[in-house]
């Protein structure tokens, strides 16, 4: 662990609130599009087939994820060079600004092919900023938390991500119920995007008042912060590969529960909008409720055994989710959905903490940005598109299980390969040339003990 000046409880709370509140707004901005995918497909993509319009809308959703690694490569090293706080400010402005601009875009009926082109460009800006957010905010929160508390503290980033998406769902679905389908298609769809403007200003103000993380400040004071973090991170290929593979399941099950399930229940299973709304809300609330529990548990008893067991259960629950779909009624589908939601919440509760403990402080934001954003793009952002494509191509509504179960197996294998020495190596690389802090010397506070 990097030597750092002791942090007061007040400063720690202020940093935590500032980080998670901005993260909440970031995910509200990013998630609104997913909940309006059907409407956006109809308004921005000219097609006589609703299925083709939906696939086009999901393709744009996926494209923004493929921009995320570029954002990570740009902003991750920036956070390791100039600091977490300044980088968090920049990505917040980019995300909120691009989201607000989507709300004023003319549709295909007004300007033709220019409409989807402009939508794609703004979604790419969203993806670029989101790619810079995750490595920076995770490093910021973990470094304020310190060893022994990283699981619980970083789990709240996942809670706020889910709450941000839930807020987006509440706004989108509430407007649909209030205005009706015609009203939403005419002008109501713009409101959730326009809300991003004032929310972004609030988040930017909160983040402006924060101090940088104590570990980064200590690195700067010692002159040991990394000048070339991208190049240095390439020396940590094993750690990056482990993070990549562990995040594969994290990505797929996240977007299964929080994005695809909503469309699947309405378009494929024929559930009413009301049923879909309450089911997604319940699944999100349940997942969010178990996240801090999972994070606190792994702080005390270790990351690997917990993630391995929950990873197996999560993979099995995704298989059950799709196998229960043929002939499903709202009553018969509730249990598979909730099982998937609970295992999702437990698995992602500790993946962020695991990432921070596999990558040393001086390249933490860069390493996370690279190793996290690529699997999120490939296995998360593509998940709704791949699932919808498989169903359209095969005519079998259970077909997506092949994709989702495969992602689970990748992470399970990585967790088997993960060793305590992987955590020890990162911890040793985080110790500066000078004396180590009391926290790193104390067996009870060791990151190795809580991580391995």
Buried (B, 14 or more C-beta within 10 A) or exposed (E): BBBBEEBEEEBBEBBBEBBBBBBBBBBBBBBBBBBBBBBBBBBBBBBEEEBBBBBBBBBBBBBBBBBBBBBBBBBBBBBBBBBBBBBBBBBBBBBBBBBBBBBEBEBBEEEEEEBBEBBBEBBBBBBBBBBBBBBBBBBBBBBBBBBBBBBBBBBBBBBBBBBBBBBBBBBBBEBBEEBEEEEBBEEBBBBBBBBBBEBBBBBBEBBEEBBBBBBBBBBBEEEBBBEEBBEBBEEBEBBBEBBBBBBBBBBBBBBBBBBBBBBBBBBBBEBEBEBBBBBBBBBBBBBBBBBBBBBBBBBEEBBBEBBBBBBBBBBBBBBBBBEBBEEBEBEEBBEBBBBBBBBBBBBBBBBBBBBBBBBBBBBBBBBBBBBBBBBBBBBBBBBBBBBBBBBBEEEEBBBBBEBBBBBBBBBBEBBEEBEEEBBBBBBEBBBBEEEEBEBBEEEEBBBBBBBB
